[in-house]
Structure formats: structure tokens, C-alpha cells
Amino acid sequence: MEAHELLNAAGRAGRAGESGQGFVLVVPSRVVDINEEGTKIDDHWTLLQGVFAQSDQCLQIDDPLTVLLDRIHEAAVSGGNEEYLVARLPTASGDDPDEPARTMLSRSFAAYRKRVAGDAEWIRSRIEAAMVSRASKVVAVETSWLAPLASSTGLPVEMLASLSGELESGAFSGTMSECIDRLFDWLTGNPAYVLQLLRPASMEGLFGKSYKELEGSVEKAIYALPVLRTLTKAWMVGEPLSKLELAAGTPPAKLGTCETARHFVNKVVSDLAFVAGLPARILITRDTVSPGIMVPTVVATLGAAVRGGCDSPEVLANAVLLGNECSRVGARKSFEALRAHLREGSPFEAFEVTRNRVRDAHVLANLNDDL
């Protein structure tokens, strides 16, 4: 391989839509031995050096936490990555809830480099600043049970408490389509939450120049939410990309390759699936403090259904059974053919039970075809 081919392959490490990072291990055809005691390296090292440019052979590796912790120490937490870091710090329910966060930060690469440099004061002061910053975000006693979920998702407790209130009011007790409407109703009533839940870059790519020119996250959310609701519902009922493109406002004569619809599917759906999965995570978290809470099947599968473009647990189960070989639109057509053979299930059944019902419906449909 040429040097540029190897570097290009290394730059693509990871998996689009699943993992934003990857790890590249270069194994040369001739293994390079290293003698640490004698600080000697094999002659084949010169061959490996010829593959990479000088700038690629030795890179200075730093920890992004260093800058973030410095800004937190300077009381420069104005949102963005600093606030996200503070929100994601782990917590415990014992006598010292800050102990997991202190341990994590003290074991970070940033702390290691400062420790090697003999700057223990930097480590101490930055950890303390992070703890003070987190403590300033007072969590009400009645919502303290949401703290672990806030830590794991990086979302503010008040946002999760707001969505929890929707759950307690019974807003997510209907069909999957109704649940999606309730979710967008909640976002519409809290537009400031939108760009904390959906990546700004993905939104800008979806809506373009007119969206970028809007001032403030609330204005952008108000502009985007009606289109996002329409696209999400069309996606979940199995509409093809051409229909999604029209729903996004593209004139029929300019459909082309459906770039807007493709961007929505590739970049925005995963964020919406994360949001749709929050109600189930809230209920599961509440169950840890109030055991006995049952999660409706619709709520439990809502995030996966949004990701897969399905509008019921049964449609999702059918898509799972058919696998990746069958398209979303094809899986929908397959489900419609077996709907008459599907027996009714329980609203609180496990997804495995739903899959078994759909599998049985496939068997009955095949028997009917044979007859």
C-alpha cells in the first residue's frame, strides 16, 4: 500500500452511525523488535518510517480534559463541553457521592501527565473546581433519584424531571404514534432543550442557511420542530426517502438523490432515537427507588422503533426477525401481509414475547399460503 492509502484507511477507523472513534494497529510485514533494556530498535524500523511522513511518525498526545478542567477552574463554565463534562461525572449514593468522580478524574490521562510533571496542585485544584461546579447545580430532593441518569446521559436533572412529569401524567400511555406526538409536544413546550438533545451540526446540515442565520437556540428549535415531527412520523410509518424529501419541503421537480431525507436518516434519526429512549430509562431509574414500576412495551421499544423506522413494537419485532437483508419499506410490506395472523399481546409484555408472537404469525401466514 502507498502511504496515502494507509493513512486514508486509518482515518476511516470506526463505524459510521455506530462508533465515532476507532483504533488502528499497524503491523508491518517485518516485525520491529524493541529492546527496552538496551534502548535499541530493530533495523526494520527504518522501513516503517518510510511509510509515514515525519509528521505522522510521532504525535504529541494530549487529553482534552486538560483544557476543560482549566476552564472549569477559571469559572468559565458557560455551557457546551464544560457543562457536559460536569453533568457526566459519575456519582454514588453513599456517604461520599463525589468519590467516583474524584477517582475518575485522578486517573485521567490529564492527571497522569500532570503527575509525571510533578504538578500535584493542578490535579487537586481542578478536581475540587469540578466538584464545586457540580455542587452549584442543586438537585432537589424529590428529583435526586434522577442524578445517576443525568450523569450517564449528560443531561440536566431539571430536563429529565420535566420529562418524568410527562410520564407521571400519563402522556406516554397510548400508541407509539401518540407517544411520538407527546414527545414532540414536550419539546415544543421546552424549546431550550432541543439543541441539548440534538446535535447542532446535524441540525444545521438538515436545515441549511436559513436555519443557521437564526439567532438563539430557542428560535432554531421553533423553526425545526414542525419539520422534525413530520419527518419522524413519515419515517416511522415506512415511507420511502422520496416521500420524506417531499415532507421536508423539497419541490417534486428537485427531488434528485433526496439529500435532505438522507441527511435526516443518517444524522438526525439516531439523536431522535436517543430522545425517544429517555422515557423508558426514566421509568427504569425510578424503579430502583420505587420497585414495582412496569414499563409499557411501547415505551420500552420507542427508541429502537424510531431508529429502525417502525411505529409499533410488532413492526419493530418483524424488522428484527427479517434482519438487515430486508429494507425498512420491505419489512413494512411483509408485516402488513401477516397482520391478520397476529394474535393480541399484553401492553406490558417483554419484547421477546412480542417477537414470538410475530414469529408465530409468520408461521401461520406461510401455512395459509401453502393451503
Summary of the structure (lengths in Angstrom):
residues: 371
radius of gyration: 25.5
end to end distance: 58.3
largest distance: 80.7
contacts: 1023
relative contact order: 0.06
helix: 65%
strand: 2%
